[in-house]
Amino acid sequence: MGWDSLIVWFTSACTINGDDAGAYATAFIERGCEHPEDLLTLEERDWPSVKVIHLRKIVRSLAEELLDCTSAAPTTVEELFRAMGSLWLVASEADKPYDGVKVDGFFPEGPGDLAVDAFVEGAAALYTGEAAFVLVKGDGSVVAWGDPLRGGDISSVQDQFTCVRQVFGNKGAFVAVTQDGCIVTWGSHALGGDSSSVKEDLRHRVHHVSSTGSAFAALRTDKSVITWGLPEEGGDSRALDFALVDVRHVYATRAAFAAVKTSGAVVTWGNPSFGGDSSSVQARLTANVKRVYSTMAAFAALKVDGSVVTWGDPECGGDRRRAAALLTSGVEEIFSTSFSFAALRKSGRVATWGHPERGGDSLLVRSFLTSGVQHVYACRSAFAALKFDGSVIPWGYWSYGGDSQPLSSYLEENVLGIFPNREAFAALKTDGSVFVWGDREFGGNLSSAKPRLMGGVSHITASRDAFAAVKDDGSVVAWGSGPGGDCSSVQEQLEHGVKRVYATRGAFAAVRSDGIVVTWGDANYGGDSHSAHPVLESCDVPAVRPASYCPACNHAHMPGCGPCALRLKK
């Protein structure tokens, strides 16, 4: 039996609070069959009563148990996820596993990596870039709107879209990967929208695409890498073709790439000031690197022994000496603002380094970060740690989310999740209420929206400077600055039936259960979808069944999940 896919079925919500203690999670291995009844149950577990269990932790625990049950490869959780064809997340109301969300690699690998394997007959997926939305319909055709110069206009490539499987993007261009591994690019030519120079190298061979702000790197099925876009930001790797073989994954800062090979060795290129030069630490990057994390201009490599290696701009986390004693072993995961890193150790302790005023110095809250931290969220210049007891500990630039003192009593318990935009945080509590802090101009003040956010909220989506909350009754509440913080022009269309909201840098798109997509915000960022209305009102976009958490929202220099996608399936 192969590791074709792992299916995790929750009888409760994807994030489980204490009231749902004893919820069951069941793991399945699919045997290459088309029907759910052909699935083999491997394990059923009565999860212990804890205040909040996060989906990522549960999936990781299940994966570790599955690995313990076999002596065959893969041997690590990361290898397991890479070896699996897909991961399905299924909500309690779903009556079979195929009513879930299929994610191609649950743990995102970088700024542009939470891309969903979107092509399934009868399904549709909505992707977001910095300034445009891209809708892939169930038949694999594509609709786009937003800034025409940054991906909102696909007229020049419309006839090239056949059976699109995935979409990736950077700040001004998109790449669509078809079922047969070909690519279609559009948007700003200078930022990677023109791939004509490497078109033949990419025909029928593309497996995955990563991006800096102005360039793309395609990982081919033969594990080699092809790049295009702005050369000084990673768009030209020809001098390293000999080294870019047997590559497992490619990561990115704003202007440099780092490729991890199957041996765990690392190869870097791009702007040296943004991490493109790793020569100073190359001796420590020759093997055993599990994955790489990034700020705006620095990389942090997590090795299999739990140690961390950094390089790039010291002011953006390239110098780890501030936290060196805590980075020699035991690190489980790393989070980043644009300027700093925060490493979460297996013990629940957090270590920070980078720009001291923008999250790199956690001295004032260090005593609260020595244990019990389950996840760390990040905006551009501040962090917020969510602890297992439901409390929140923020630090960083005080006016941009690093100080929640005025709301301290509200954040001492029962926080379910945190949603950051560029300079503010929104916390969702177990009772469905919302509390915010950070820059008032970026949604750090609820103002007139507060009465509607005192309960009943199920999910929050962030753009660069605004938030949009979806309530249990299917209505939407928006707040913040700019056009995205005001949805009054479409409020009647947002009073019921909304299942999910997506965001670019300056606009939102709400997907309703009746198949209608409602947009608002800055027209230059996709807030005006009139050009696509005939399609959006008849594309049969189905309801989003499960609630799902998108870790890409936390990436500080790609606000609004850009790009990410969630399968929308009937």
N, C-alpha and C positions, 0 to 999 in steps of 0.2 A: 504494500500500500504506500503510495507516494504522498508527499506533503503538498497536495494540490491546493488546498485552501483550509483555512480555519474559520469556523463559524461560531460566534459567541451569541447565545440567545439569553436575553435578560427578561425575567418575568416582572421586573420593575423597570423604572426609568434607567437611562444610561448612566446617570449620576444618581446614586442611591443614598438617601439620607436615613437617619436613625429610625424614623417611623416605619421604614420598610425593612427592618432588621429581619434576617433570615431569608432574604430573597435568594432565589436559586440562580446559578449561572451554569450553563451546560456547554461543554466544548464538543465540537464535531469535527471530524475529518471527512472531507468529501471524497468519494471514490470515483470521481470523474463521471458521475451520473447526472442526468438532467432533472431528476425529480427529488424533492426534499425527503420523501419517504425512504430513499435509498441511502440516507446518511447513517453513519455508524456512530453511536454515542460512545464516547470514550470515558467521560467522567461527569459526575454531577456533584456539586459542592454546596452545602448550606453555609453561606458566608456568615462570619461572625458579626455581631451587632457593633457597628462603629458609627460615629456621627456622620461622616461623609466618606464614601468610597468612590474614588475617581475611576473612570472607565479605563484610563491608561494603566493604572495600577492593577486592576482586575485582569485585564488582558495579558499583562506581563506575567502575573502570577499563574494564570492558566497555562501560558506558554511554557513557563519553567517547569510546571508539573508534567506537561506533555513531553518535554525533553527528558525528564527523569524516567519516563515510561519506556524509552527506547534507547538502544545503544548505537543506533545508526545516526549518520549525519542528518541534519545539522546539529551542531553542538552548543550553540549559543542562541539566545532569544533573537538577536538581530539576524543571525543566519536563518533562523526559522522563518521570520517574516519575509526575508528576501527570497527564500525558496518557495514560499506559498504563492499560489496563483492569485489569491485575493483574500481579504478579510471582510466578513460581513458583520454588521452591527444591527441587531434586530430589536425593535421596541416591543413593549408588552402587548400592544394592541394588534401586532402582526400575528396572523394565523399560520404563517409558514416562513422559513428562513429567507425565501426569495422576496419577501416584502420589506427588505432591509436596505441598508446603505452599504454599497460595496466600495471599499477603499483600497487602492493599489499601494500597499505599503503603509500601514497605519501610522508609523512613527515618521513624520516628515523629516527630510534630510537637509533642508535649507530654505532660503527665501522663496523659491518658486516651486516647491516640491510637493505640496499637498494637492496633486493633480489626480483626479479620479479616472479610472478606466471607464469612460463614459458611454461607450457604444454597446448598447443592448437593445434589441428590438423592443419597441414600445416604451423606451425610457428617454429622458431628456436630462441635460445637465447645463447648469448656468455657471460660467466662469467669470472672474473679475480680474481686471488689470488695474493699473493706476488711474487710467482715464477712460476706460471703455468696458462694456459688458459683452460677453460672447455666449450665445445660446447654441448648444449642440442639440439638435432634435433627435428623436428616436431613430430616424432613418439615416443619421449621420450627416445631414446637411447642417449649415451654419447660418446664424443670424447675428449681426453685431450692431451696436450703436454706441455713441459717445463721441469723443474728439476724433474727427476723421483722420487727423494727422498722426494719431497715436493708437490706432487699432479700431476705431469706430466705423471705418469704411472698408468693406471687403469687396467692393465692386470689381476691383482689378484682378481678384483671385477667385471670384465666386464659382467659376466653372471648374476649379481644381479641387473643390471639397467633395470627396467621396468617402463615406463611411469613416468619419472622423472619430478617433478613439480617445485622444487626450488633447488638452490645450495648455500651453505654458506661456508666460509673458514676463516682460520687464517693464520699465517705466514708460516705454513708448512703442513697443512692438509685441506681436504674438507669434507663436509657433503652434500649428495644429499637426498632430501625428495621426495618420490614418491607420486603418486596420492592418494594412500590408507593410507598415513601417516607413512610408514616405512622409515628407513634411510639406506643409504649405506655410509660408511666412507672409506677414503684412504689417503695416504700420510704418513708423519712421525708418527710412533706409539706413540712416546713420546709426540707429540703435539696434539694428539686427533685423529690420523688416525686409531686407533684401538678402536672400541666401543664394543668389544665382551663382556666386563664385564657388560654392561647395555643393551645388545641387546634385551633381553626379556622385559625389562621395556619400551622399545621404540616401540615395534611392533604395527603398526596401530594406533599410538597415537600422532605423532609429528605434531605440528602446526607451530612452528617457532624455529629457532636456532640462538643463539648469541654466540660470541666468545671473549676470551681474546687472547693473543698471542699464548698460548699453551694449551688451554682447550676450551671445548664447553659446552653450557647449552641449553638443549632442553626444550621448553615450550610445554607441552602436551595438548591435546584437553580438558582434565579435569582440566586444569589450574595449574597442578603441574609441578615441574621442576626436570629434571634428568641431571646430569653432568658427564663428563669424560675428561680425559686428564691429564696434569700435576697437581697433587693435590695441590701443593703450589701456583698455579696460578688460582685456582678456580675449578679444576677438580674433587673435592670431596666435595659434599655438604650434605652428608648423615646425619651429625649431625644436620642439619637444615630442615630435611624432614617435621617435624611437622609445621614449619613456612612457608615453600614454597608451600602453597596451595592458591587457588584463586588468582593466579598471573596474572597480566595483560601484563607485558612485562619485559624483562631482558636486562640490559645495562652492559657495560664493560669498564674497563680501560685496560692497558696492562696485568695486573695480578690479577684482582679482578672483581667480579660481583656485581650488585645491582639490585634486583628484586622489581618492584613496583606492589603492590597488587591492586585489584579493589577498595579497600577502600582508596587507596592513601598512605598506609603504605609502608615502605621500609625495605627490608631485605638484608644484605650484607654478603659476604664471599670471601675468597681468601687471598692474601698477604696483611697484615694490612698496610704495607707501601705504598701500591698502592690503598688504599681505601676499603680494605676488612674489616676494623673495623670502624663502624660508631657510636660506643657507646657514644662518646663525644657529639653527637648531636641527639641521638636517640629520645629524648623527642620531637624534632621538626619534626620527620619523622614518626610519628604514624598515620598520615592521611593527605589527601588533596594534595599529591604530584602528579602533572600532568605528568611530565617526567623528566628524568635525563640526564645530559650531562657529558662528561668526557674529561680530558686531559690524558697524559700518566699515571699519578699516583694519580689523584684526581677526585672526583665527585662533581657536582653541581646540586642540585635538585630544579626545578622550581615548586612552589606551585600554587594552583588555585587563590590565592590572589595576585599573581605577586611577591611574595617574594622569596628569594633564600637561600638555606642551603648548606653549603659545608663541605667536610671532605676529608681526605687523606693527601698526602705530601704537606706541606705548600708551598714549593718551586715550586709546580706544580699547585697551585690554591686551595689547601685544606684550606687555611686561607683567608677569604673574608674581613678581617677588613679594608684593604686598600680602599675598595669601599662600606663599610657597609651601609652608609647613603643612597646610591642609590639602595640598594637591598632589602629594606623593603616592596616595592610594585611597581607595574607598569612595571615589566619586562615582555617582550613579547617573547624573544628568546635569547639563549646563544650560543656563538661560542667559539672554542678553538684551540689554538696551542698545541704542546706537553707539554707546561709548563705553560700556562696562559689561563684565560677566558676573554671573552668580552660579556657583557650583553647589549642587545639592548632593550631600553625602548619603550613603546608605543608612547612617545613623539618624538622618533627619536634620543634620546640621548644615548651615549655609556658609560658604566662604565667598568673598567678593574681591574683585580687583578691577582696575581700569581708571577712568576719570573719577577722582575722589568726590567731586560735587554732583556727578551724574550717575550715581549708583555704585561706584567702585569702592566707596568707603562706607561701611555699615557699622562703624564704631558706636554710634548713638543707640543702636538697637541690637547690638551684638548679643546681649544677654537673652534676648527673646528668640535668637536664631540658632541656639546651641542644640536644639532637639525639637522633634515634633513637627517639622515642616514637611508638607506633602507635595507642594507645588509652588513655583515662583512665576509670577506674571510680570510683564515688562512693557512700559511705554517707552518713549524716546529717551527720557532722562531720569527715570525712576523705576524702582522695583516694588512689588507687593507680594509678600509671602503669605500663602494660605496654610494654616496649620491644621492638624488633625482634629483639634478641638473646635474648629470653625472660626477661629479668630484670624485677624489680618494684621500683618506687620509691614508697613511701608517704609522706604528710605530712598534717598536720592535728592534730586533738585526739589526743594521744598514746595515751590509754587507750581511745579509741574507734576504733582502726584506723590512727591516724597514725604509729604506731611499730611496725615489725616486726623490730626489732633482734634479739630472741631467736631469730628464724627466718631471719636474714639469709642464712646459708649455703644454706638451702633455696630461697631466692627469687632466687638469682643467675643462674639459667639454667633453661631448659626449662619455663617456665610457659606454659600453653596459654590459660588464661582465668581471670578473677577474678569471683567472685560475692559481692556485698555484701548484707547486711541492714541493719538500722538502725544498729548500732554495731560491726559486725565484718565481716571479709572471709574468704572461703575461696578458695584458689588451687588450680586443677586443673593438674597437670603432665602432660607428654607421656607419662609412664609410667603414668598413671591414678591416681597418688597425690594426696592432698589435704593441704594445710597451711593452718592458720587463724591469725589474729591479731586483736586487738581486745578488746572487753569480754568477759570470761569468761562473764558472765551472758547474753550474746547469741550464744553459739556460738563465741566466740573461744578456746575450749579443747575439744579433741576428747575428752578423758577416756577413758571406756571404749569409745568408738567407734573410736579410733585404729587398732587392729589390722585392722579391716575396711575401712579407708580408705588402706591402704598400696599399693593398686594396683587396677586394674580398674574405676575410676569413669569414667563417660561423661558425666554431667551433674549439676549441682547446682542446686537451687531454694531460694530463701530466703523465709522469712516475716519478721515484724518481729524476732523474737528467737531464731530457730532455723534450721537448715538440713536439707535432705533430699537425699541423693545417690543417684542411680540407677546401678547397676553394670552391667557388660557382660552379666552373667548374668540380668539382669532383677530383681534384688533391690534393696531400699531400706535405706539406713542413715540414721538421723536423730540429730541432736544439738542441744544448745542448751537454753535455759531454757523454762519453761512447758510446757503439754501438747503443743505441737507438736514439742518436742525429744525426746519419748518416744513411739515407735510400737509399744511392746511389746504393747499390747492388740490390735493387728492384725498383728503381725509375721508370723504364719503366712501371711496373705494377701499379704504383701509379699516373699515369698521367691523368687518367680519371675514372669516375664511382665510386669513393669511396664515401660511404654514411656516414660512421662512423668509428672512430678509438677507440680502447680500449687499456688499458695499464696494465701491471704488474709493479713490482718494476723496472725492467730493460729492458723491451721489449714492442713492440707495435704490434697490430693486426688490419689491416684495412679490413673492410667488404665492398665488392664491390657490385654493383647492379646486376652483372651477377652471383652472388652466390659464387665468389671466395674470400677466406680469404688470405690476404698477410701479412706475419710477418717479422719483423726485430728487431735487438737488440741482447742482450746477450742470447746465447743459454740456459744458466742455468736459465733463467727467461722466457722462451717461445719464444725467438727470432728465433728459428729454428723449423719450423713445418713440416720438411720433413717426419717425421714418420707418420704424419696425413694427408699428401697431398692427397692420393687417396680419402679420405673422404671429405676433405675440398673443393676439386674441383668438387664434385658431390653431395653435401649435400643440394643444392638448398636453400642456405641462402639468403633470399630476402632482398630487399632494406629497409632501415630505412626511413619511410615516414616523421615523424615529427622531428623537432629539439627538443632536450630535455636537460634539465640541471640536472646534477647529483650532489646533495649536498654532496654525500659521497667523492667527490674529495677533499673536504676541510679537511677531517680528517687527521690531521698531522702525526699520527703514523701508518696509513695504506695508504701509497702513492699509487697513481694510481687506485683509486676507489676500492681497494681490500677489500672484494669482492663486485662487483655490477654487475647488468645485465640489459640489455634493451631489451625488446621484439623486435624482428625483424619480421615484418609481411608483407606479400604480399599486 
